[in-house]
Structures are given as C-alpha cells and as structure tokens.
C-alpha cells in the first residue's frame, strides 16, 4: 500500500520535472533550437498540423533553422505559420528552403523571458505540491480505514515530504541553469 503510494508519487514528480525541462528547452535564447518550432501549427489542406509533420526541420548553423517542406506547395503556408506564431521570428524563403534566423535578444527581452521561466518553474512546483497533497490524503485515508498504523502513516508522510523537497530543489536548479543561459550574451 504505502510503497505503491510512494512509488507513484516519485514517478509523478519526475514527470512534472521532465515536463518543466521540456518547456524550458522551448524558451529560446540567442541560439537556434529546432524544438522552438514544435508547437507551430500549419494549415495542411484544412487541418492544423504540427510543422515537423509537413516539413524537415534542421539547424543550418548555430543561429539559423532550416525548414524544408515535403511538398513544394506547402512553402507558403509553412512560412506564414512561422511568421504568425508568437515567437517573433521572420522566415525567408530561398528556393525550396525556408531559413529562420534567430534574432539577438535585447536586455529587455531577456528579462521578459526570465519572468516566463520563473512562471513555468512556479507551475512545476505547484504540480509537485499537489502530488504531495494527494499522497498525504491517500495516507490519511489508509489510517482512517485502519489499514496502516499512525507511525507508518507518519513515516510515509515524511518520505513524501523528502521527495517533494528533492524535486523542488531540482526544479530550482533547472531554473537557475536556464536563467544563466538566457543572460549569457
């Protein structure tokens, strides 16, 4: 019982941390990263489709992303989808290749991105704390149903708190690393 709850807690908290790291990788610094375009949707014959499903997305150099649509008639819609996205990118078509240069970040933009990073981190911490709350409720229910002793329930709550502390520290570490990455010129 208790071991299942603890294992479940650790797995859920790990997933929250991984989700945060994935979200942070999409927040762009001055360098190009193909993951930036992951959430861009292209109108593919009337249905919104992820850009990597209609085009090959690669890095042409450290500051440029190359997007090569699989079909020639998709060059216009792909370029429009990138331009209309909230990323502030300005793609340029060169034959059948769309080049997406990454603009240098201004100091103000870096500060804004750090606020976004901190917000993402706070969301991840809230998710971890919600997992802790749910686990503690399950443990209290086991105690109430007399399936475990008070000592076992107390020890299990302490273990859940240790998981929480560990994952919150890892979240802080990931946020710190991303802040340093954003502020590097």
Secondary structure, DSSP 8 states (H G I E B T S, - for coil): -HHHHHHHHHHHHHHHHHHHHHHHHHS--SS--GGGGTT-EEEETTEEEEHHHHEEEEEEETTEEEEEESSGGGHHHHHHHHHHSTT----EEETTEEEEE-----HHHHHHHHHHHHHHHHHHHHHHHHHHHHHHHHHHHHHHTTSS-HHHHHHHHHHHHHHHHHHHHHHHHHHHHHHHHHH--
